[in-house]
Amino acid sequence: MPGSPAMSPRKLPKQERARATVEAILTATAHILVRDGFDAACTNRIAAKAGVSIGSLYQYFPTKEALVAALLERHVNDMLAVATTGLSGLDSKSSLRRQTRTMIGTMFAAHAVDPALHRVFMEEMPRGRRLPRIVEMGRAFEALARDSLDQNRARIRPRDLGVAAFILVQAIEALAHAAVLHRPEMLERGQFVDEITELIVRYLTPERRSSRRSTRERASSRPCPRKRRARPALSTEDPSGRAGAVHRSGREVERS
């Protein structure tokens, strides 16, 4: 569990030399995780790669789990720094589409921070060890997204901004994770970002009903014209047999 002695650093480096040692250990851990995988990483190999003694490693990290947890912490902080910087520069006066594209591009940039290491954390690291920190990162992304939505409250459809922020982040993160794990080149393609932008904008934009109907709609809504009944031919003779002409008004006009 996070916070347990096995997952927590033994002590924090205070002097510059100690910080350099810890940085070398974390860098070596990342290298071995990416090259050989989570299961193949062990403290002896990490110490050898970092160029430190195993005793020096244990001064700061009691277990492999504590090492990986510290590396994950740093990775998440780096991702959040990219996201915070990108989203803090959003222009609330720009169009909703431009703001949405900036948000998606920023989250993709965050996931592009060492994607090979990110893949190890998502695919190989036991879920229970990484989940709490990943959940925290997701909530931080949601808070940033909600702030952006709040600035656009008057021009978006969803009223519950908490729900909308959750949907946005989960949708974007699912696509970002899929790209990191299976198609990393997609993170660099502008068309990929454009298509996700279209997806999100259509979700956010209120439905607009056009006041003008198409010609076909107008034609289909017109009532069918009534067929005129054929009027019976009017006889020029009245019932009494007298010959005469009939005026259009129906009155008989006698011939002289």
KOLROMAR-121092 format. One record per residue (C-alpha): residue number from 1; residue in three letters; chain; x, y negated, z. Coordinates in Angstrom, 3 decimals. Example, Ala and Ser with C-alpha at 12.3 -4.5 7.8 and 13.67 -1.06 7.14 Angstrom:
2
+-----+------+-----+----------+----------+----------+
: seq : type : mol :        x :        y :        z :
+-----+------+-----+----------+----------+----------+
:   1 :  ALA :   A :   12.300 :    4.500 :    7.800 :
:   2 :  SER :   A :   13.670 :    1.060 :    7.140 :
+-----+------+-----+----------+----------+----------+
REM end
This chain:
256
+-----+------+-----+----------+----------+----------+
: seq : type : mol :        x :        y :        z :
+-----+------+-----+----------+----------+----------+
:   1 :  MET :   A :    0.000 :    0.000 :    0.000 :
:   2 :  PRO :   A :    1.176 :   -3.572 :   -0.627 :
:   3 :  GLY :   A :    2.659 :   -5.084 :    2.506 :
:   4 :  SER :   A :    3.748 :   -1.741 :    3.954 :
:   5 :  PRO :   A :    7.461 :   -1.314 :    4.850 :
:   6 :  ALA :   A :    8.005 :    0.934 :    1.841 :
:   7 :  MET :   A :    6.664 :   -1.733 :   -0.548 :
:   8 :  SER :   A :    8.094 :   -4.884 :    1.051 :
:   9 :  PRO :   A :   11.619 :   -6.293 :    0.740 :
:  10 :  ARG :   A :   13.771 :   -5.643 :    3.793 :
:  11 :  LYS :   A :   15.012 :   -9.233 :    3.919 :
:  12 :  LEU :   A :   14.963 :  -12.308 :    1.733 :
:  13 :  PRO :   A :   18.202 :  -13.684 :    0.302 :
:  14 :  LYS :   A :   19.161 :  -17.080 :    1.686 :
:  15 :  GLN :   A :   22.647 :  -17.735 :    0.380 :
:  16 :  GLU :   A :   23.465 :  -18.239 :   -3.275 :
:  17 :  ARG :   A :   25.595 :  -15.103 :   -3.402 :
:  18 :  ALA :   A :   22.789 :  -13.037 :   -1.887 :
:  19 :  ARG :   A :   20.280 :  -14.468 :   -4.393 :
:  20 :  ALA :   A :   22.625 :  -13.553 :   -7.229 :
:  21 :  THR :   A :   22.841 :   -9.989 :   -5.901 :
:  22 :  VAL :   A :   19.055 :   -9.660 :   -5.715 :
:  23 :  GLU :   A :   18.679 :  -11.096 :   -9.212 :
:  24 :  ALA :   A :   21.195 :   -8.562 :  -10.554 :
:  25 :  ILE :   A :   19.283 :   -5.726 :   -8.862 :
:  26 :  LEU :   A :   15.929 :   -6.873 :  -10.251 :
:  27 :  THR :   A :   17.382 :   -7.331 :  -13.748 :
:  28 :  ALA :   A :   18.859 :   -3.820 :  -13.611 :
:  29 :  THR :   A :   15.514 :   -2.435 :  -12.441 :
:  30 :  ALA :   A :   13.701 :   -4.052 :  -15.373 :
:  31 :  HIS :   A :   16.284 :   -2.702 :  -17.825 :
:  32 :  ILE :   A :   15.969 :    0.884 :  -16.572 :
:  33 :  LEU :   A :   12.162 :    0.732 :  -16.392 :
:  34 :  VAL :   A :   11.937 :   -0.404 :  -20.013 :
:  35 :  ARG :   A :   14.602 :    1.959 :  -21.330 :
:  36 :  ASP :   A :   13.892 :    5.110 :  -19.313 :
:  37 :  GLY :   A :   10.442 :    4.642 :  -17.780 :
:  38 :  PHE :   A :    9.064 :    4.410 :  -14.265 :
:  39 :  ASP :   A :    9.660 :    8.028 :  -13.252 :
:  40 :  ALA :   A :   13.303 :    8.003 :  -14.387 :
:  41 :  ALA :   A :   14.176 :    4.890 :  -12.389 :
:  42 :  CYS :   A :   15.916 :    5.596 :   -9.055 :
:  43 :  THR :   A :   17.834 :    3.454 :   -6.604 :
:  44 :  ASN :   A :   21.202 :    5.059 :   -7.374 :
:  45 :  ARG :   A :   20.899 :    4.356 :  -11.095 :
:  46 :  ILE :   A :   19.654 :    0.838 :  -10.417 :
:  47 :  ALA :   A :   22.553 :    0.077 :   -8.065 :
:  48 :  ALA :   A :   25.057 :    1.382 :  -10.608 :
:  49 :  LYS :   A :   23.495 :   -0.698 :  -13.387 :
:  50 :  ALA :   A :   23.494 :   -3.809 :  -11.180 :
:  51 :  GLY :   A :   27.124 :   -3.261 :  -10.181 :
:  52 :  VAL :   A :   26.385 :   -3.166 :   -6.454 :
:  53 :  SER :   A :   26.703 :   -0.465 :   -3.823 :
:  54 :  ILE :   A :   23.655 :    1.509 :   -2.794 :
:  55 :  GLY :   A :   24.105 :    0.050 :    0.688 :
:  56 :  SER :   A :   23.857 :   -3.481 :   -0.696 :
:  57 :  LEU :   A :   20.664 :   -2.521 :   -2.526 :
:  58 :  TYR :   A :   19.144 :   -1.098 :    0.648 :
:  59 :  GLN :   A :   19.935 :   -4.296 :    2.497 :
:  60 :  TYR :   A :   17.191 :   -5.958 :    0.484 :
:  61 :  PHE :   A :   14.963 :   -3.136 :   -0.786 :
:  62 :  PRO :   A :   14.325 :   -0.038 :    1.347 :
:  63 :  THR :   A :   12.770 :    1.989 :   -1.494 :
:  64 :  LYS :   A :   12.314 :    2.118 :   -5.219 :
:  65 :  GLU :   A :    8.673 :    1.135 :   -4.656 :
:  66 :  ALA :   A :    9.755 :   -2.068 :   -2.876 :
:  67 :  LEU :   A :   12.050 :   -2.865 :   -5.792 :
:  68 :  VAL :   A :    9.339 :   -2.374 :   -8.412 :
:  69 :  ALA :   A :    6.819 :   -4.312 :   -6.322 :
:  70 :  ALA :   A :    9.226 :   -7.264 :   -6.144 :
:  71 :  LEU :   A :    9.778 :   -7.071 :   -9.887 :
:  72 :  LEU :   A :    6.032 :   -6.988 :  -10.525 :
:  73 :  GLU :   A :    5.602 :   -9.998 :   -8.222 :
:  74 :  ARG :   A :    8.153 :  -11.935 :  -10.225 :
:  75 :  HIS :   A :    6.603 :  -10.862 :  -13.525 :
:  76 :  VAL :   A :    3.119 :  -11.959 :  -12.461 :
:  77 :  ASN :   A :    4.435 :  -15.286 :  -11.177 :
:  78 :  ASP :   A :    6.179 :  -15.897 :  -14.507 :
:  79 :  MET :   A :    2.934 :  -15.155 :  -16.372 :
:  80 :  LEU :   A :    0.930 :  -17.463 :  -14.104 :
:  81 :  ALA :   A :    3.473 :  -20.248 :  -14.570 :
:  82 :  VAL :   A :    3.044 :  -20.051 :  -18.355 :
:  83 :  ALA :   A :   -0.757 :  -19.982 :  -18.052 :
:  84 :  THR :   A :   -0.914 :  -22.845 :  -15.554 :
:  85 :  THR :   A :    1.350 :  -25.056 :  -17.644 :
:  86 :  GLY :   A :   -0.579 :  -24.339 :  -20.848 :
:  87 :  LEU :   A :   -4.060 :  -24.803 :  -19.436 :
:  88 :  SER :   A :   -3.192 :  -27.895 :  -17.421 :
:  89 :  GLY :   A :   -2.520 :  -29.665 :  -20.715 :
:  90 :  LEU :   A :   -6.006 :  -29.072 :  -22.113 :
:  91 :  ASP :   A :   -7.560 :  -32.208 :  -23.596 :
:  92 :  SER :   A :  -11.149 :  -32.379 :  -22.378 :
:  93 :  LYS :   A :  -11.978 :  -34.791 :  -25.226 :
:  94 :  SER :   A :  -10.985 :  -32.345 :  -27.954 :
:  95 :  SER :   A :  -13.469 :  -30.011 :  -29.588 :
:  96 :  LEU :   A :  -14.669 :  -26.887 :  -27.808 :
:  97 :  ARG :   A :  -13.081 :  -24.761 :  -30.524 :
:  98 :  ARG :   A :   -9.686 :  -26.417 :  -30.075 :
:  99 :  GLN :   A :   -9.848 :  -26.042 :  -26.301 :
: 100 :  THR :   A :  -10.869 :  -22.389 :  -26.621 :
: 101 :  ARG :   A :   -8.023 :  -21.687 :  -29.022 :
: 102 :  THR :   A :   -5.579 :  -23.345 :  -26.628 :
: 103 :  MET :   A :   -6.885 :  -21.209 :  -23.769 :
: 104 :  ILE :   A :   -6.533 :  -17.987 :  -25.763 :
: 105 :  GLY :   A :   -3.102 :  -18.937 :  -27.088 :
: 106 :  THR :   A :   -1.947 :  -19.760 :  -23.547 :
: 107 :  MET :   A :   -3.129 :  -16.431 :  -22.143 :
: 108 :  PHE :   A :   -1.453 :  -14.625 :  -25.023 :
: 109 :  ALA :   A :    1.758 :  -16.549 :  -24.312 :
: 110 :  ALA :   A :    1.517 :  -15.394 :  -20.687 :
: 111 :  HIS :   A :    1.155 :  -11.767 :  -21.788 :
: 112 :  ALA :   A :    4.094 :  -12.224 :  -24.146 :
: 113 :  VAL :   A :    6.405 :  -12.740 :  -21.150 :
: 114 :  ASP :   A :    8.561 :   -9.609 :  -21.387 :
: 115 :  PRO :   A :    5.866 :   -7.455 :  -23.067 :
: 116 :  ALA :   A :    7.989 :   -4.298 :  -22.845 :
: 117 :  LEU :   A :    8.119 :   -4.595 :  -19.056 :
: 118 :  HIS :   A :    4.426 :   -5.467 :  -18.968 :
: 119 :  ARG :   A :    3.695 :   -2.249 :  -20.833 :
: 120 :  VAL :   A :    5.583 :   -0.235 :  -18.182 :
: 121 :  PHE :   A :    3.576 :   -1.862 :  -15.410 :
: 122 :  MET :   A :    0.268 :   -1.216 :  -17.175 :
: 123 :  GLU :   A :    0.931 :    2.285 :  -18.519 :
: 124 :  GLU :   A :    3.468 :    3.978 :  -16.257 :
: 125 :  MET :   A :    3.320 :    2.384 :  -12.830 :
: 126 :  PRO :   A :    0.771 :    4.092 :  -10.531 :
: 127 :  ARG :   A :   -2.443 :    2.123 :  -10.653 :
: 128 :  GLY :   A :   -2.848 :    1.778 :   -6.909 :
: 129 :  ARG :   A :    0.529 :    0.065 :   -6.594 :
: 130 :  ARG :   A :   -0.021 :   -2.534 :   -9.288 :
: 131 :  LEU :   A :   -3.772 :   -3.108 :   -9.067 :
: 132 :  PRO :   A :   -3.955 :   -5.629 :   -6.176 :
: 133 :  ARG :   A :   -1.447 :   -8.002 :   -7.770 :
: 134 :  ILE :   A :   -3.030 :   -7.645 :  -11.193 :
: 135 :  VAL :   A :   -6.451 :   -8.419 :   -9.681 :
: 136 :  GLU :   A :   -4.998 :  -11.540 :   -8.077 :
: 137 :  MET :   A :   -3.600 :  -12.617 :  -11.428 :
: 138 :  GLY :   A :   -6.985 :  -12.075 :  -13.088 :
: 139 :  ARG :   A :   -8.688 :  -14.227 :  -10.469 :
: 140 :  ALA :   A :   -6.113 :  -16.941 :  -10.955 :
: 141 :  PHE :   A :   -6.812 :  -16.872 :  -14.696 :
: 142 :  GLU :   A :  -10.548 :  -17.066 :  -13.938 :
: 143 :  ALA :   A :  -10.036 :  -20.142 :  -11.766 :
: 144 :  LEU :   A :   -8.122 :  -21.861 :  -14.566 :
: 145 :  ALA :   A :  -10.785 :  -20.883 :  -17.118 :
: 146 :  ARG :   A :  -13.601 :  -22.098 :  -14.856 :
: 147 :  ASP :   A :  -11.944 :  -25.500 :  -14.499 :
: 148 :  SER :   A :  -11.856 :  -25.758 :  -18.288 :
: 149 :  LEU :   A :  -15.502 :  -24.684 :  -18.602 :
: 150 :  ASP :   A :  -16.530 :  -27.204 :  -15.958 :
: 151 :  GLN :   A :  -15.091 :  -29.996 :  -18.093 :
: 152 :  ASN :   A :  -17.303 :  -28.794 :  -20.961 :
: 153 :  ARG :   A :  -20.446 :  -28.050 :  -18.950 :
: 154 :  ALA :   A :  -22.626 :  -30.362 :  -21.049 :
: 155 :  ARG :   A :  -21.806 :  -28.643 :  -24.346 :
: 156 :  ILE :   A :  -21.762 :  -24.935 :  -23.503 :
: 157 :  ARG :   A :  -24.621 :  -22.460 :  -23.163 :
: 158 :  PRO :   A :  -23.789 :  -20.483 :  -19.981 :
: 159 :  ARG :   A :  -25.011 :  -22.087 :  -16.772 :
: 160 :  ASP :   A :  -23.214 :  -19.772 :  -14.347 :
: 161 :  LEU :   A :  -19.607 :  -20.789 :  -14.907 :
: 162 :  GLY :   A :  -18.295 :  -18.078 :  -12.593 :
: 163 :  VAL :   A :  -19.843 :  -15.360 :  -14.726 :
: 164 :  ALA :   A :  -18.742 :  -17.069 :  -17.944 :
: 165 :  ALA :   A :  -15.138 :  -17.404 :  -16.723 :
: 166 :  PHE :   A :  -15.080 :  -13.725 :  -15.734 :
: 167 :  ILE :   A :  -16.381 :  -12.662 :  -19.167 :
: 168 :  LEU :   A :  -13.900 :  -14.889 :  -20.986 :
: 169 :  VAL :   A :  -10.869 :  -13.704 :  -19.022 :
: 170 :  GLN :   A :  -11.808 :  -10.024 :  -19.174 :
: 171 :  ALA :   A :  -12.471 :  -10.181 :  -22.920 :
: 172 :  ILE :   A :   -9.235 :  -12.017 :  -23.695 :
: 173 :  GLU :   A :   -7.188 :   -9.873 :  -21.305 :
: 174 :  ALA :   A :   -8.562 :   -6.648 :  -22.764 :
: 175 :  LEU :   A :   -7.505 :   -7.742 :  -26.245 :
: 176 :  ALA :   A :   -4.161 :   -9.051 :  -25.006 :
: 177 :  HIS :   A :   -3.417 :   -5.812 :  -23.142 :
: 178 :  ALA :   A :   -4.379 :   -3.736 :  -26.170 :
: 179 :  ALA :   A :   -2.012 :   -5.803 :  -28.305 :
: 180 :  VAL :   A :    0.818 :   -5.539 :  -25.757 :
: 181 :  LEU :   A :    0.399 :   -1.777 :  -25.420 :
: 182 :  HIS :   A :   -0.321 :   -0.798 :  -29.009 :
: 183 :  ARG :   A :    0.169 :   -3.696 :  -31.437 :
: 184 :  PRO :   A :    2.650 :   -6.215 :  -29.959 :
: 185 :  GLU :   A :    3.074 :   -7.913 :  -33.336 :
: 186 :  MET :   A :   -0.546 :   -9.077 :  -33.107 :
: 187 :  LEU :   A :    0.384 :  -11.530 :  -30.342 :
: 188 :  GLU :   A :    2.370 :  -13.502 :  -32.908 :
: 189 :  ARG :   A :   -0.355 :  -13.619 :  -35.558 :
: 190 :  GLY :   A :   -2.391 :  -16.794 :  -35.753 :
: 191 :  GLN :   A :   -5.256 :  -14.993 :  -37.465 :
: 192 :  PHE :   A :   -5.670 :  -12.729 :  -34.435 :
: 193 :  VAL :   A :   -6.060 :  -15.777 :  -32.193 :
: 194 :  ASP :   A :   -8.445 :  -17.388 :  -34.707 :
: 195 :  GLU :   A :  -10.768 :  -14.383 :  -34.712 :
: 196 :  ILE :   A :  -10.883 :  -14.200 :  -30.907 :
: 197 :  THR :   A :  -11.521 :  -17.944 :  -30.822 :
: 198 :  GLU :   A :  -14.545 :  -17.418 :  -33.069 :
: 199 :  LEU :   A :  -15.781 :  -14.668 :  -30.752 :
: 200 :  ILE :   A :  -15.530 :  -16.853 :  -27.648 :
: 201 :  VAL :   A :  -16.932 :  -20.016 :  -29.262 :
: 202 :  ARG :   A :  -20.023 :  -18.161 :  -30.444 :
: 203 :  TYR :   A :  -20.537 :  -16.880 :  -26.913 :
: 204 :  LEU :   A :  -20.205 :  -20.366 :  -25.412 :
: 205 :  THR :   A :  -22.067 :  -22.445 :  -27.997 :
: 206 :  PRO :   A :  -25.808 :  -23.060 :  -27.509 :
: 207 :  GLU :   A :  -28.054 :  -21.707 :  -30.223 :
: 208 :  ARG :   A :  -29.127 :  -24.470 :  -32.565 :
: 209 :  ARG :   A :  -32.411 :  -24.254 :  -34.399 :
: 210 :  SER :   A :  -32.441 :  -26.226 :  -37.607 :
: 211 :  SER :   A :  -35.371 :  -28.653 :  -37.974 :
: 212 :  ARG :   A :  -35.396 :  -27.990 :  -41.680 :
: 213 :  ARG :   A :  -36.584 :  -24.677 :  -42.874 :
: 214 :  SER :   A :  -35.333 :  -23.135 :  -46.027 :
: 215 :  THR :   A :  -37.404 :  -23.273 :  -49.162 :
: 216 :  ARG :   A :  -38.134 :  -19.573 :  -48.877 :
: 217 :  GLU :   A :  -39.299 :  -19.944 :  -45.269 :
: 218 :  ARG :   A :  -41.545 :  -22.859 :  -46.187 :
: 219 :  ALA :   A :  -43.003 :  -20.964 :  -49.118 :
: 220 :  SER :   A :  -43.658 :  -17.848 :  -47.052 :
: 221 :  SER :   A :  -45.434 :  -19.873 :  -44.376 :
: 222 :  ARG :   A :  -47.907 :  -21.507 :  -46.769 :
: 223 :  PRO :   A :  -51.415 :  -20.032 :  -46.830 :
: 224 :  CYS :   A :  -52.329 :  -18.178 :  -49.971 :
: 225 :  PRO :   A :  -54.413 :  -20.355 :  -52.327 :
: 226 :  ARG :   A :  -58.087 :  -19.428 :  -52.434 :
: 227 :  LYS :   A :  -59.384 :  -18.041 :  -55.674 :
: 228 :  ARG :   A :  -62.253 :  -20.027 :  -57.086 :
: 229 :  ARG :   A :  -65.383 :  -18.111 :  -57.758 :
: 230 :  ALA :   A :  -66.666 :  -18.300 :  -61.303 :
: 231 :  ARG :   A :  -69.884 :  -20.257 :  -61.422 :
: 232 :  PRO :   A :  -72.762 :  -18.644 :  -63.287 :
: 233 :  ALA :   A :  -73.541 :  -20.246 :  -66.593 :
: 234 :  LEU :   A :  -76.423 :  -22.639 :  -66.314 :
: 235 :  SER :   A :  -79.266 :  -22.024 :  -68.684 :
: 236 :  THR :   A :  -80.520 :  -24.828 :  -70.832 :
: 237 :  GLU :   A :  -84.038 :  -23.595 :  -70.265 :
: 238 :  ASP :   A :  -85.926 :  -24.015 :  -67.016 :
: 239 :  PRO :   A :  -87.996 :  -21.181 :  -65.550 :
: 240 :  SER :   A :  -91.068 :  -22.502 :  -67.289 :
: 241 :  GLY :   A :  -89.468 :  -21.928 :  -70.667 :
: 242 :  ARG :   A :  -89.077 :  -25.523 :  -71.580 :
: 243 :  ALA :   A :  -85.963 :  -26.376 :  -73.457 :
: 244 :  GLY :   A :  -83.821 :  -29.003 :  -71.866 :
: 245 :  ALA :   A :  -80.335 :  -29.971 :  -70.779 :
: 246 :  VAL :   A :  -79.012 :  -29.605 :  -67.258 :
: 247 :  HIS :   A :  -76.970 :  -32.463 :  -65.822 :
: 248 :  ARG :   A :  -73.893 :  -31.644 :  -63.757 :
: 249 :  SER :   A :  -75.662 :  -32.893 :  -60.672 :
: 250 :  GLY :   A :  -78.199 :  -30.113 :  -61.151 :
: 251 :  ARG :   A :  -81.083 :  -32.337 :  -62.198 :
: 252 :  GLU :   A :  -82.952 :  -31.442 :  -65.313 :
: 253 :  VAL :   A :  -82.909 :  -33.905 :  -68.129 :
: 254 :  GLU :   A :  -85.844 :  -33.369 :  -70.448 :
: 255 :  ARG :   A :  -85.432 :  -33.749 :  -74.109 :
: 256 :  SER :   A :  -87.883 :  -36.050 :  -75.739 :
+-----+------+-----+----------+----------+----------+
REM end
